[in-house]
Amino acid sequence: MISKDNWQDHYWNYLAHLEMKAIEHSFVDLKPWDSLAKDCMNLAIKAPFLKGKNSNTKPIKLSAAFLKRSMSDFRGAWLLINWGYPYQAACVAASLYENALVVNCLVERQDLADEVLNNKNADVPWGAQKLCKMAAHKDLYGNIPDEFPNNEEFNLAWKLCYHNYKLLCKMKHPTLQQVTDEASSTLNINNEFVVIPLPDTRRESLALKHMLMIICISKLFSATKCFAKAIECADDDPDHTQFYKEALEVYSNLKSRISESKIKDISIKAYGFSLT
């Protein structure tokens, strides 16, 4: 029997009950995002099964491992958001962000794949800022140069990419901002927060959840698109045609979800998220 004197001993099991309730609550609040998340994941799953002239190259095979990790991170972040743990989802989303950038940068470059494979510590030899510059230049100009330009278009692109990654890291690291917001999800009738884990199903947290979904879907979609393009399928390949038809639908639906989301709510303005 759970009582006010022994509830702490039973809270672990009761928390699972609360998380199930949070999933039910999230199914209503995040339902418009569910089909988009599913379609983006399905697209990512289909990409490695496309057949083209580069299917068996080293960069494609290596990038496939990072794409797989990106997909796992995407699923993990999605589950955490639905369970009511948006800040924990941000931690996983930061991993998704970096792994997706690696796919974008490696997938067409044998020399960069060799740099990763020959690194003595088995690390990717570029920091997040360098990855953002590499990916931004490739998005804008179709290649990754030895030296980056210093122009307004490029600087805006890579700084925005890096800014959104640092935003996720800010939510991962200890800050008064994030602990204050998370603590407010357990306020009692005396306006005091209870020091317990509790799924966050507040309406106020929807803006943060939407922001995380936009980042996660955008990065997985970008990695998937780059991976599929690098395979170089024949233009008349039916699987290739169907893939790009579905990719256009995901892109269009993502833009619609962004326009209808709550990311402009004042509750998340302090995080500095930007899509422009």
N, C-alpha and C positions, 0 to 999 in steps of 0.2 A: 504494500500500500504506500503510495507516494503522499507525503505530508509536507507541511512547511518546514519541518525539522530535518527531513532526510532527502529533500528533492535533489540536492546536489549529487547524491549517490546514484540517482536514476536519470540524471539529465542527459547523459550520453545516449541512452536508448531513446529518450523522448525527443532529442535533437533530430534523430532520423525521421521521426513522425513530422516534425516541423518542416524538415526539408522536403518531404513528400507533399506537404501542403503548399510549400513555396513553388514547387514544380507545377502544381495545379493552377496556382495564381499566375505564374509566369506564362503558362500556356495561353491564357487570355490576354495578358499584357503584351506578350511578344509574338503572338500568333502571326501577324503580318511578316515577321522576320523569319519564321520557321521555314516556309517554303523557299525563301531566298537562300538561307543557309544550306538547306538540303540541295538545291540546284547547284550552288557553288561547289559544294563537296563532290557531288556527282560529276561535275565537269572536271574537277581535279583528278578524280579516280579514272576518268576516261582518257585523260591526256597521255599517260605512259603507254596506253594500248594502241595509240595511233602508230601507223607504219610509214616511215619515210626514209630518205637516203641517209639520214644521220642517226637512225634509231639505235645503232650499236656503237656509237662513238663514246669515247671516254667521258667527255663533258656531260653528255646526256645521261649516262649511267650514274655518274657521281651526283649530278643534280637530282636524279630520281630519289636518291637517299634523303637529300635535304627537302625535297617536295613531300616525301612521306612524313618526315618529321613535322613539316608545316601543317599537314593534314591532321596529324595527331594533336598538335597544339591547338588547331582550330576546334576540333571536337572537344578538347579539354576545356577551352575557354567558354565554349557554348554551354557545356554542362554546368560549369561554375556560375555563369550568368543566370541560368534557369534555376539553379539551386538557391540563388539569392546571395551569392558571394562575388559581387562585381570587382572589388579590389583584388581579390585573389585571381579572378579572371584576367585582370590587367597584368599580373605577373606572368601568366602563361602567354598572354598576347604579346608581351615584349619578346619572348622566345620565338613566337610565330613570326614576328616582324623581322627579326634578324635572319631566321632560316629562309624566309621568303626572299629577302634581298640577296642571299647567297645564290639561290636558284636563278634569279634574274641575271646575276653577274657571271656565273660560271657556265651557263648552259650552252653558250656558243664559243667558248674560249678554251682551247686545248692548253695554252700556256698557263692560264689561271687555274685550271683543274690540276695541272702538274704542281703548281705552287702549294695547293692544299694537300695533295697526296704526298709530297716530299717534305712537308713541314715536320721537323723532328719531334714536336710535341703533339702532333695530330690535331693542331688547332687551325682554324681558318685564320690566315695571317693578316687580316684587315680588321680594324676596329669599326664600330658602328658608323662613325662619321665618314670614313673612307668608303664603306659599302654604300652609304646614301649618295655620295658623290658619283660613284661608279654607276649605280642604278639610275640616278637622275639623268646622267649624260646619255646613257643608253636609251632611256625613254624619249629624250628630246631629239637626239641626233643619230640613234641607231648603232652606236659603238661606244667602246670604253677606251679613252686615249691614255697615253703615257703621262701627259700633263693636261690638267683641266683648265678650261678657259676662265677668264674673270669678267663675265658679262652678267647683266642684270637677270636675263632669262634663266641662265644656269644657276646662278647664286640663289635665286628665289626658289627654284625647284629642289635643290639639294638641302637647303636650309629648312624648307617645309617638311621634307621627308625626315630629316634628323629631328626637327622640333617635335613631330608626333611620336617618334620613338622615345625621345627624352620624356615626353609626357607620360608614357607608360612606365618608364623607369621611376619617375617621380611618385607615381602611385604605388610602386613596388617598395620604395625606400621609406623609412620613417619620416613623416612630416606631420606637423600639427594639423594641417588642412585635412589630410585623409583620415587621421585618427579621430578628429573632431566629428567629421561627417559620419564615419562608421559608428562611433560611440552614440551618436544621436539616434541610431536605429534601435537602441535598447533603452530609451528613456522610459521611466516609470511615471506614476501619477504625481510624484513629487518633483518631476523634471530632473531627476538624477539618472545617470546611465548605470545599468547593471553590467557588471564585468563578466559577461558570458558570451559565447559565440551564438549568433542568431541570424538566420537568413533574413536578408533585407528585402522586404516586399513593399516598401514605401513607394507611393506614387512619385515622391521626390527623387528616387533613385533611378527612375526610368530614363532620364536624360543621360546619365552616366552609362547605363546599359546600352542605350542606343549608340552612343559614341563608340563604345567598345565593339559593338557589332559592325559598325561601319568600318572601323580600322581593320578588324579581323577579316571581313569579307573582301575588302579592297585588296589586302595584301595577298591572301590566298588566290584571289582572282588574277592578280598581276603575275604571280609566280606561275600559275597554270597557263596563262596566255603566253608568257615567254617560253615556257617549256614546249608547248605545242608548236609554236612558230619555229623553234630551233630544230625540230624533227624534220622539217621541210617535206611535208607530204605532197603528193601530186595534187594539182588543183582539181582534178576530176575524181579524186578519191571520195567515195560516198561517206565514209566515216569522218573524213576531214570536213566535208561540207556540212554534215550534221553537227559536228562539234562547234563550228563557228556560228551556226544558227543558234545553238543553245548558248554560246558565249555572249552573243548579242542580246539575248533575252535576259541573261543574268545582269549584264551591264545596264540595260534599260531599267530593270526592276530595282537595281541598286540605286540608281539616280532617283527613282520614285520614292523609295524608302527614305533616302536622305532628305528629300524635300518635305516629307511628311513627319520626320522624326522630331524629337524634342531637344535636339542638340543646341538649339538657340535659347533654351531656358536659362534663366539667370543663375540657376544652381550650379551650372558647370562652366560658366564663363571664366571663372578664376583659373580653370585648368589650362586655358590658352589653346584649346583645340582649334584647328583650322583646316579647311578644305580648299581654300582659295590660294 
